[in-house]
Amino acid sequence: MPQPPATAPEHPPSGERAIETRGLTKAYRGGQLAVDGLDLVVPRGSVFGFLGPNGSGKTTTIRMLMGLIDATAGSARVLGQPMPAASRRVLPKVGALIEGPALYGYLSGRDNLWRFDAADPVADPRTRGERVGRALERVGLGAAAGKKARAYSLGMKQRLGLAAALLQPRELLVLDEPTNGLDPQGMREIRALVRELAADGTTVFLSSHLLDEIEQVCTHAAVMARGRLITQGTVADLSATVLDSRGHGRLTVTTPDAADAVRVLKEHGVTDLQVADDRVTGELPACAAPPAGPDDQAPLELADLNAALVHAGVRVRAFGTARASLEDVFVQLTGEGFDVAG
């Protein structure tokens, strides 16, 4: 189906943009467009989720931003400087983990970080041990610091790559699929670390194909599909856009009487009813839209739905409308499904 144009949210002034691209394009031999006319704005201080399925152009975009490959057309500015022309001034202020870390397998995790730190021309060798130790502890590898990197699991290698990106204070942290290979506990730890870094003032640009990852940690997001930017903005605004297009949210009822709830809701025009344990969800009819704001009165029809459930003997433990998720955003804008679990 045709892709809708990207939305045009209000952007911060140029001095408050950590990343900005205009018409950024990458074409490969044969004319295949990996990235097609990308206009992206990442506010300073944000945790920005760069969202799209594998193959949508996310990593190619990051490689252009970091000066690793040349753009075919368009421009990119990172921390206010043109890339790749200003690479020597910009990259010391940027920590990056792209396509997995390049490690020396025969060295320990600690010795890998020593090598990375020694390659940094601005790193003070007198405090190298302190920096390395702090970075290892921050990503949960203190106990495995002496282990050879070739014996690390994929998740441990991801952690070590992140530790390398954190050896010095950074204005911008660029992470390409940072939780790849991590177990659920590891994912939670990395998300907590990202929030901590953001609280310290670091802008975090987080590329992922995991919708729940972006939704849990990011303040802003952009959606990519087939090399094109579909939309961008705050996570809350993206969800609100879908709610506005539907005219209402999705009804959620928590009850031990799910079967009876489904019957009553269906009789009152609720569609797409789904049951998961003691939760029943469904699409509200247009006449039962929730209030537009906190001071608005709920329409009588919505209250009647609750009353009808109670009158039918359904034990209602919770009743309300849920905001749209990023999965809803993606499906609404592209008409495609999405690999939520990865």
C-alpha positions in Angstrom: 0.0 0.0 0.0 1.2 3.6 -0.5 3.1 5.0 2.4 1.6 8.1 4.0 3.9 11.2 4.2 5.9 11.7 7.3 4.3 14.0 9.8 5.7 17.5 10.5 6.0 18.0 14.2 7.3 21.1 15.8 11.1 20.8 16.0 13.4 22.4 18.5 15.7 25.3 17.4 18.8 24.2 15.5 21.0 24.7 18.6 18.9 22.2 20.5 19.2 19.4 17.9 21.6 16.5 18.6 21.0 15.1 15.1 19.5 16.6 12.0 19.3 15.2 8.5 17.9 16.8 5.3 17.1 14.7 2.3 19.6 12.1 3.5 19.8 9.4 0.8 21.8 6.2 0.2 21.5 4.4 -3.1 23.5 1.3 -3.9 24.4 -0.2 -7.3 21.4 -0.8 -9.5 19.6 2.2 -7.9 18.3 0.4 -4.8 17.5 3.0 -2.2 18.5 1.9 1.3 17.6 5.3 2.7 15.3 7.6 0.8 15.2 11.4 1.5 15.4 11.2 5.3 14.5 14.4 7.2 15.2 13.5 10.8 15.4 15.7 13.9 16.6 14.4 17.3 16.3 16.8 20.2 19.2 17.2 22.6 18.5 15.5 25.9 16.0 13.0 24.4 16.0 9.2 24.4 15.2 8.9 20.7 13.9 5.6 19.4 14.7 4.8 15.8 12.1 2.2 15.0 11.7 -0.1 12.0 11.8 -3.7 11.0 15.1 -5.3 10.0 16.1 -4.0 6.5 14.2 -0.7 6.9 17.4 1.5 6.6 18.2 2.1 10.3 21.8 0.8 10.3 22.6 2.5 7.0 21.4 5.8 8.4 23.5 5.4 11.5 26.6 4.5 9.4 26.1 7.7 7.4 25.6 9.8 10.6 28.9 8.4 12.0 30.8 9.1 8.8 31.4 5.4 8.1 29.8 5.5 4.7 29.1 8.4 2.4 25.6 9.6 1.6 24.5 9.6 -2.1 22.6 12.9 -1.5 21.4 15.1 1.3 23.1 16.3 4.5 23.6 15.3 8.1 24.6 17.3 11.1 25.6 15.7 14.5 25.9 17.9 17.6 25.5 20.9 15.3 28.4 20.0 13.0 28.3 18.7 9.4 29.2 15.0 8.9 31.4 13.6 7.8 33.4 16.8 7.3 33.6 17.5 11.1 34.2 13.9 12.2 37.4 14.7 14.1 35.6 17.3 16.2 32.3 15.4 16.6 33.2 11.7 17.2 35.2 12.3 20.4 31.8 13.5 21.9 29.9 10.5 20.6 29.8 7.0 22.0 28.6 4.4 19.5 27.7 0.7 19.4 27.0 -0.2 15.7 26.3 -3.7 14.4 27.9 -5.3 17.4 31.3 -4.6 18.9 34.6 -5.4 17.2 36.5 -7.2 19.9 39.9 -8.9 20.3 38.9 -12.4 21.1 42.3 -13.4 22.6 42.2 -10.5 25.1 40.1 -10.3 28.3 37.2 -7.9 28.5 39.3 -5.6 30.7 42.2 -5.6 28.2 39.9 -4.9 25.3 38.7 -1.8 27.1 42.4 -0.8 27.8 43.0 -1.1 24.0 40.0 1.0 23.2 40.9 3.7 25.7 44.5 3.8 24.7 43.4 4.5 21.1 41.5 7.7 22.3 43.9 10.6 21.8 42.1 12.7 24.5 42.1 9.9 27.2 44.4 10.5 30.2 46.5 7.3 30.6 46.9 8.1 34.3 43.2 7.4 35.0 42.8 4.6 32.5 42.3 1.9 35.0 39.7 3.8 36.9 37.7 4.5 33.6 37.9 0.9 32.5 36.8 -0.5 35.9 33.9 2.0 36.1 32.7 1.1 32.6 32.8 -2.6 33.3 30.8 -2.3 36.5 28.3 0.0 34.8 27.3 -2.7 32.3 27.5 -5.6 34.8 30.8 -7.2 33.6 33.0 -6.5 36.6 33.0 -10.2 37.6 33.8 -11.3 34.0 36.5 -8.7 33.3 39.3 -11.2 33.3 37.6 -13.6 31.0 38.7 -13.9 27.3 36.3 -12.1 25.0 36.1 -15.1 22.7 34.4 -17.0 25.6 31.8 -14.2 26.1 28.2 -14.9 25.1 26.6 -12.6 22.5 24.9 -10.7 25.3 28.2 -10.2 27.2 29.8 -9.0 24.0 27.0 -6.4 23.6 27.7 -5.3 27.1 31.4 -5.0 26.5 30.7 -2.9 23.4 28.5 -0.6 25.4 31.2 -0.3 28.1 33.6 0.8 25.4 31.1 3.5 24.3 30.9 4.7 27.9 34.7 5.0 28.7 34.4 8.8 28.4 31.5 11.2 29.1 29.5 11.6 25.9 27.1 14.2 24.7 25.5 11.6 22.4 25.2 7.9 22.6 24.3 6.0 19.4 23.1 2.4 20.0 22.2 0.1 17.2 20.1 -2.8 18.6 21.8 -2.6 22.0 19.9 -5.5 23.6 20.6 -8.0 20.9 21.4 -11.3 22.5 20.5 -10.3 26.0 18.2 -12.2 28.2 15.1 -10.4 29.8 17.1 -9.4 32.9 19.9 -8.0 30.7 17.4 -6.1 28.7 16.0 -4.5 31.8 19.5 -3.6 33.0 20.4 -1.9 29.7 17.1 0.0 29.7 17.8 1.2 33.2 21.3 2.3 32.2 19.9 4.3 29.2 17.5 6.1 31.5 20.4 6.9 33.9 22.5 8.3 31.1 19.6 10.4 29.9 19.0 11.7 33.4 22.7 12.8 33.3 22.0 14.9 30.2 23.3 12.5 27.5 21.2 12.3 24.3 20.6 8.6 23.5 19.8 7.6 19.9 18.5 4.0 20.1 17.8 2.0 17.0 15.7 -1.1 17.5 13.1 -3.4 15.9 11.6 -4.2 19.3 8.5 -2.1 19.8 8.2 -2.7 23.5 11.9 -1.7 24.0 11.3 1.7 22.4 8.0 2.2 24.2 9.5 1.5 27.7 12.5 3.7 27.5 12.1 6.4 24.8 10.8 10.0 25.0 10.7 10.5 21.2 10.6 8.1 18.2 10.7 7.9 14.5 9.2 5.1 12.4 11.1 3.8 9.3 9.8 1.5 6.6 11.5 0.4 3.4 14.1 3.2 3.6 11.6 6.0 4.2 10.7 8.0 7.3 7.0 7.5 8.0 6.6 9.7 11.1 8.5 11.2 14.0 7.7 13.0 17.3 7.2 12.3 21.0 6.0 8.8 21.8 2.9 10.3 23.4 2.1 12.3 20.3 2.6 9.3 18.0 0.1 7.4 20.1 -2.3 10.3 20.2 -2.2 10.5 16.4 -3.5 7.0 16.1 -6.2 7.7 18.7 -7.3 10.8 16.8 -7.5 8.9 13.5 -9.7 6.3 15.2 -11.7 8.7 17.2 -11.4 6.6 20.3 -9.2 4.3 22.3 -9.4 0.5 22.8 -11.7 -0.6 25.5 -10.2 -2.8 28.2 -12.3 -4.7 30.8 -10.8 -6.8 33.6 -13.2 -9.4 34.8 -13.3 -13.0 35.9 -16.5 -13.4 33.8 -14.8 -12.9 30.4 -17.2 -14.9 28.3 -20.2 -13.1 29.6 -18.4 -9.7 29.1 -17.7 -10.6 25.5 -21.4 -11.4 24.9 -22.6 -8.1 26.5 -20.1 -6.0 24.8 -20.8 -7.5 21.4 -24.5 -6.8 21.9 -23.6 -3.1 22.4 -21.5 -2.8 19.3 -18.0 -3.4 20.5 -16.0 -5.1 17.8 -12.6 -7.0 17.5 -13.2 -8.5 20.9 -10.2 -10.4 22.3 -9.7 -12.3 25.5 -6.4 -12.8 27.4 -6.8 -14.4 30.9 -9.1 -12.0 32.8 -8.8 -9.1 30.3 -11.3 -8.4 27.5 -10.4 -5.8 24.9 -12.3 -4.4 22.0 -12.8 -1.5 19.6 -15.4 0.9 20.8 -18.2 2.1 18.5 -17.8 5.7 17.6 -20.7 6.8 19.8 -18.8 5.5 22.9 -15.7 7.6 22.4 -13.9 8.5 25.7 -13.6 12.1 26.8 -11.1 14.3 24.8 -9.6 15.7 28.0 -9.5 15.3 31.7 -12.1 18.0 32.3 -14.6 16.6 29.8 -17.6 14.5 30.9 -17.6 10.9 29.6 -20.4 10.3 27.1 -23.4 8.5 28.5 -22.9 5.7 26.0 -19.5 4.7 27.5 -21.0 4.8 31.0 -23.9 2.6 29.7 -21.4 0.0 28.6 -20.2 -0.4 32.1 -23.7 -0.3 33.5 -24.8 -3.0 31.0 -21.9 -5.3 32.2 -22.9 -4.9 35.8 -26.6 -5.3 35.1 -25.8 -8.6 33.4 -24.0 -9.9 36.5 -20.4 -9.4 35.1 -18.0 -8.6 37.9 -16.1 -5.6 36.6 -12.7 -5.1 38.3 -11.4 -2.5 35.9 -13.0 -0.6 33.0 -11.4 2.0 30.7 -9.7 2.8 27.4 -6.0 2.2 26.7 -3.8 4.6 24.7 -2.5 3.4 21.4 0.8 1.4 21.5 3.7 1.8 19.1 2.5 -1.3 17.5 -0.8 0.4 16.8 1.1 3.4 15.4 3.2 1.2 13.1 0.2 -0.8 11.8 -1.9 2.4 11.3 0.8 4.2 9.4 2.1 1.4 7.2 -0.7 -1.1 7.0 1.9 -3.8 8.0 2.4 -6.1 10.9 5.5 -5.8 13.1 7.8 -8.2 14.8 7.0 -7.1 18.4 9.1 -9.7 20.2 12.0 -9.5 17.8 
